[in-house]
Amino acid sequence: MARPRKLTPLEEYAAYGLRKSGVSYAEIAHNNGVSVRTIERIIKRIEIDKKPKESGV
């Protein structure tokens, strides 16, 4: 069983929006009470999810 996430999906997308608007990883992490690495993982996961899926045809 996986560990529970530290931020809700709404908080994760807010962090993603802040990052895309130029806010530093450190500032986002500090404001959310998590590590910089946690924010990096969230941003990476959201960017991967946004990529179009390849069809196996």
C-alpha positions as CSV (number, residue, x, y, z in Angstrom):
1,M,0.0,0.0,0.0
2,A,1.4,3.4,-1.0
3,R,2.0,6.3,1.4
4,P,-0.7,8.9,1.6
5,R,0.0,12.1,-0.3
6,K,1.1,15.2,1.7
7,L,-0.9,17.6,-0.4
8,T,-4.5,17.3,-1.7
9,P,-5.0,17.3,-5.5
10,L,-6.2,20.9,-5.3
11,E,-3.0,21.9,-3.5
12,E,-0.9,20.0,-6.0
13,Y,-2.4,21.8,-8.9
14,A,-2.1,25.2,-7.1
15,A,1.6,24.4,-6.6
16,Y,1.9,23.5,-10.3
17,G,0.3,26.8,-11.3
18,L,2.7,28.7,-9.0
19,R,5.7,27.0,-10.4
20,K,4.6,27.7,-14.0
21,S,4.2,31.4,-13.0
22,G,7.8,31.5,-11.9
23,V,7.7,30.9,-8.1
24,S,10.7,28.9,-6.8
25,Y,10.4,25.3,-5.6
26,A,11.7,26.4,-2.2
27,E,9.0,29.1,-1.7
28,I,6.2,26.7,-2.8
29,A,7.6,24.0,-0.5
30,H,7.9,26.4,2.5
31,N,4.4,27.7,2.0
32,N,2.9,24.2,1.9
33,G,5.1,22.8,4.7
34,V,6.7,20.1,2.6
35,S,10.2,19.5,1.2
36,V,11.5,20.9,-2.1
37,R,11.8,17.3,-3.3
38,T,8.1,16.7,-2.7
39,I,7.2,19.7,-4.8
40,E,9.6,18.5,-7.6
41,R,7.9,15.1,-7.6
42,I,4.5,16.7,-7.8
43,I,5.4,18.9,-10.7
44,K,7.0,16.0,-12.6
45,R,4.0,13.8,-12.0
46,I,1.6,16.5,-13.3
47,E,3.7,17.2,-16.3
48,I,3.8,13.4,-17.2
49,D,0.0,13.2,-16.7
50,K,-0.6,16.1,-19.1
51,K,1.4,14.6,-21.9
52,P,-0.8,13.0,-24.6
53,K,-0.9,9.2,-24.4
54,E,0.5,7.3,-27.4
55,S,-2.0,4.9,-29.0
56,G,-0.8,1.4,-29.5
57,V,-2.1,1.2,-33.1
